[in-house]
Amino acid sequence: MTARAKPEPVEVMVVEPVALVRREIDPGDSLIALAVEKNLDIDKLERLFAMRRQDRADEAARQFAVAMADFQKRCPIIDKGKLVHYVTKAGFTIHYKHAELKHIQAVINPLCGEVGLSYSWSNVIEGGKLTTTCTVLHAGGHSRSVSFTCPVENNNPGMSDAQKPAAALTFGERYTIIQAFGLVTGEPDLDGEQGGGKQAATITAQQADDLRALAEEVHVKVERILKAAHVEKLEDIAAEHYARIVSTLEAKREKREAAK
């Protein structure tokens, strides 16, 4: 009895399923492809490319506007939790509250990530002044920038010369990020701390008098200050801007004295 031959092993090919990816045809791309196929002249192709670039820029701007509107709708009022109080060399009292930069970032960073926004700063110091630019960028490619220029020098007697540029930088970054995102800052709830009331967001009557006297001393018209601050009277100036206005006016006085 002969032994039965063993069957030869059969190799089985396993074919992995292939996912079909549908690519949406961009109307602008198909139009350009058609132009190339029809062998249009260079001028017509350049006009088509320019139109396509404009269409994409318009769409990116629209996406930016939608994201910013969503951000501003969801962003809460940011508390002014930082108190600044000191007396300048000329005897003017600086007293105001503002929202710290690190607190602003802690509030807005998570929201930025959710709506596709990001931001960055660039800074240039020239002629004793610092120009800070905050650029807000959307994932779609559109961006918006806000710039602010302020003197590096200030009259805070508690600051060294090395600290003053850093203070100007922080001020510029804080000011521009508030403007770029349209943030709203307000006084924290002080119930139980000062008779159940809230501190005003504008300068005091005494601070307004100080500004008026300082402006007269350095020969600056009050109207110029009002125009720069976008207010109708000194008492309407935001408290957080008081220190910078005083610093600017005193810098003018020091410049006049140095020229004598």
C-alpha positions as MATLAB code, in Angstrom:
seq = 'MTARAKPEPVEVMVVEPVALVRREIDPGDSLIALAVEKNLDIDKLERLFAMRRQDRADEAARQFAVAMADFQKRCPIIDKGKLVHYVTKAGFTIHYKHAELKHIQAVINPLCGEVGLSYSWSNVIEGGKLTTTCTVLHAGGHSRSVSFTCPVENNNPGMSDAQKPAAALTFGERYTIIQAFGLVTGEPDLDGEQGGGKQAATITAQQADDLRALAEEVHVKVERILKAAHVEKLEDIAAEHYARIVSTLEAKREKREAAK';
ca = [
       0.000    0.000    0.000;
       1.495    3.242   -1.161;
       1.475    6.346    1.092;
      -0.771    9.217    0.006;
       1.170   12.332   -0.944;
       0.659   15.331    1.312;
      -1.131   18.252   -0.371;
       1.030   21.231   -1.251;
       0.458   24.247    1.057;
      -1.619   26.986   -0.521;
      -0.474   30.571   -0.034;
      -3.346   32.864    0.782;
      -3.022   36.598    0.005;
      -4.758   38.895    2.434;
      -5.754   42.143    0.778;
      -6.166   45.043    3.137;
      -9.253   47.164    2.465;
      -8.391   50.467    0.854;
     -10.225   53.546    2.055;
     -11.362   55.759   -0.773;
     -10.666   59.408   -0.102;
     -12.882   61.874   -1.887;
     -11.210   65.168   -2.680;
     -13.481   68.094   -3.053;
     -12.739   69.876   -6.311;
     -12.062   73.524   -5.727;
     -13.958   75.520   -8.369;
     -11.057   77.929   -8.642;
      -8.548   75.115   -9.199;
     -10.749   73.485  -11.847;
     -11.116   76.819  -13.612;
      -7.358   77.270  -13.742;
      -6.902   73.676  -14.923;
      -9.378   74.340  -17.708;
      -7.510   77.499  -18.663;
      -4.252   75.565  -18.909;
      -5.958   72.850  -20.957;
      -7.367   75.445  -23.382;
      -3.923   77.029  -23.656;
      -5.030   80.512  -22.647;
      -2.474   83.297  -22.953;
      -0.312   84.381  -20.025;
      -2.262   87.580  -19.300;
      -5.540   85.703  -18.937;
      -3.896   83.071  -16.715;
      -2.412   85.793  -14.479;
      -5.829   87.405  -14.107;
      -7.312   84.022  -13.172;
      -4.602   83.440  -10.570;
      -5.143   86.955   -9.160;
      -8.884   86.347   -8.931;
      -8.277   83.042   -7.175;
      -5.893   84.634   -4.671;
      -8.456   87.322   -3.911;
     -11.212   84.739   -3.459;
      -9.057   82.832   -0.982;
      -8.128   86.023    0.876;
     -11.806   87.011    1.117;
     -12.728   83.571    2.446;
      -9.874   83.681    5.004;
     -11.057   87.125    6.165;
     -14.598   85.811    6.515;
     -13.398   82.854    8.602;
     -11.355   85.224   10.775;
     -14.405   87.431   11.375;
     -16.548   84.423   12.327;
     -13.876   83.104   14.720;
     -13.386   86.520   16.325;
     -17.130   87.004   16.766;
     -17.339   83.576   18.414;
     -14.377   84.409   20.653;
     -15.791   87.761   21.784;
     -19.193   86.204   22.446;
     -17.675   83.595   24.750;
     -14.928   85.663   26.418;
     -15.887   86.929   29.894;
     -15.105   90.359   31.341;
     -11.539   90.223   32.666;
     -11.060   91.522   36.196;
      -8.695   94.395   36.938;
      -6.952   92.726   39.829;
      -3.585   94.517   39.843;
      -3.259   97.688   41.958;
      -0.569  100.237   41.037;
       0.190  103.022   43.524;
       3.220  105.298   43.748;
       4.207  108.985   43.870;
       6.313  110.459   41.053;
       9.379  112.615   41.611;
       7.234  115.677   40.859;
       4.756  114.702   43.589;
       1.937  113.370   41.405;
       0.146  110.326   42.791;
      -0.280  107.348   40.456;
      -3.137  105.125   41.605;
      -5.071  102.780   39.338;
      -5.965   99.135   38.733;
      -5.495   97.034   35.634;
      -5.816   93.466   34.392;
      -2.435   91.727   34.519;
      -1.103   90.297   31.261;
      -0.700   86.797   32.686;
      -4.325   86.859   33.857;
      -5.517   88.019   30.433;
      -3.613   85.178   28.784;
      -4.965   82.618   31.243;
      -8.502   83.639   30.271;
      -8.133   83.938   26.494;
      -5.653   81.167   25.598;
      -8.105   78.256   25.939;
     -10.727   80.166   23.914;
      -8.192   80.994   21.207;
      -7.407   77.315   20.780;
     -11.079   76.428   20.474;
     -11.826   78.947   17.689;
      -8.552   78.638   15.771;
      -6.944   81.936   16.812;
      -3.379   82.579   17.957;
      -1.340   85.708   18.678;
       2.229   86.985   18.872;
       4.096   90.238   19.548;
       6.932   92.107   17.895;
       8.748   95.048   19.508;
      10.978   97.836   18.248;
      12.780  100.433   20.407;
      13.759  103.618   18.614;
      14.443  107.122   19.898;
      13.617  106.223   23.494;
      10.206  104.855   22.498;
       8.939  101.287   22.309;
       6.522  100.218   19.576;
       4.714   96.981   20.350;
       2.638   95.177   17.715;
       0.223   92.377   18.560;
      -0.759   90.173   15.612;
      -3.791   87.884   15.839;
      -3.712   85.015   13.324;
      -6.513   82.649   12.319;
      -5.950   79.071   11.188;
      -7.397   80.047    7.806;
      -4.477   82.413    7.198;
      -5.986   85.861    7.811;
      -4.403   88.106   10.459;
      -4.934   91.476   12.127;
      -2.339   93.658   13.855;
      -2.563   96.449   16.435;
       0.401   98.664   17.356;
       1.071  100.956   20.303;
       4.010  103.299   20.952;
       5.007  104.552   24.385;
       8.103  106.068   26.044;
      10.533  103.613   27.590;
      11.261  106.089   30.390;
       8.812  106.386   33.290;
       8.728  108.241   36.592;
       8.218  105.343   38.963;
      10.899  105.926   41.623;
      10.786  102.254   42.584;
      12.117  101.101   39.194;
      15.731  100.818   38.128;
      16.867  101.817   34.642;
      16.991   98.130   33.689;
      13.403   97.557   34.806;
      11.873  100.441   32.850;
      12.110   98.866   29.351;
      10.574   95.672   30.730;
       7.710   97.688   32.254;
       7.119   99.469   28.937;
       7.156   96.107   27.142;
       4.581   94.609   29.501;
       2.392   97.692   29.180;
       2.594   97.584   25.378;
       1.777   93.887   25.207;
      -1.128   94.240   27.609;
      -2.549   97.286   25.804;
      -2.276   95.789   22.304;
      -3.723   92.402   23.174;
      -6.757   94.105   24.729;
      -7.257   96.171   21.575;
      -6.555   93.337   19.125;
      -9.125   91.005   20.692;
     -11.596   93.695   21.752;
     -11.381   92.539   25.360;
     -13.494   94.082   28.107;
     -11.871   94.664   31.481;
     -13.727   95.596   34.649;
     -13.334   96.001   38.341;
     -13.562   92.807   40.427;
     -16.398   92.519   42.914;
     -15.238   94.362   46.020;
     -18.333   93.753   48.159;
     -17.359   93.542   51.796;
     -13.979   95.187   51.148;
     -14.969   98.817   50.610;
     -18.493   99.313   51.862;
     -20.103   97.059   49.253;
     -19.270   99.348   46.334;
     -17.069   99.039   43.271;
     -14.177  101.271   42.347;
     -14.692  103.488   39.342;
     -12.956  102.558   36.098;
     -11.973  106.191   35.480;
      -9.490  108.517   37.173;
     -10.445  110.448   40.277;
     -11.224  114.169   40.431;
      -7.837  114.753   42.122;
      -6.044  112.878   39.339;
      -7.879  114.973   36.751;
      -6.723  118.143   38.550;
      -3.167  116.791   38.612;
      -3.263  116.141   34.870;
      -4.644  119.611   34.211;
      -1.892  121.241   36.285;
       0.839  119.109   34.736;
      -0.406  119.844   31.211;
      -0.352  123.580   31.923;
       3.153  123.313   33.361;
       4.573  121.627   30.240;
       2.513  123.806   27.855;
       0.314  121.004   26.498;
      -3.301  121.820   25.762;
      -5.829  119.716   27.626;
      -7.675  119.251   24.322;
      -4.705  117.264   23.012;
      -4.914  114.910   25.976;
      -8.659  114.489   25.527;
      -8.239  113.756   21.830;
      -5.491  111.194   22.471;
      -7.578  109.476   25.161;
     -10.797  109.641   23.069;
     -12.778  111.265   25.877;
     -14.694  114.525   26.343;
     -13.309  115.476   29.752;
     -10.340  114.491   31.871;
     -12.512  112.733   34.441;
     -13.534  110.216   31.755;
      -9.976  108.959   31.196;
      -9.599  105.266   32.013;
      -7.716  104.751   35.269;
      -5.318  102.262   33.683;
      -4.144  104.954   31.206;
      -3.388  107.551   33.871;
       0.186  106.474   34.590;
       1.169  106.479   30.924;
      -0.286  109.964   30.334;
       1.540  111.375   33.363;
       4.751  109.706   32.214;
       4.418  111.228   28.737;
       3.780  114.721   30.116;
       6.674  114.541   32.567;
       8.955  113.318   29.781;
       8.085  116.538   27.917;
       8.990  118.606   30.963;
      12.325  116.844   31.388;
      13.058  117.425   27.700;
      12.282  121.150   28.058;
      14.499  121.417   31.143;
      17.339  119.606   29.392;
      17.114  122.043   26.463;
      17.593  125.094   28.731;
];
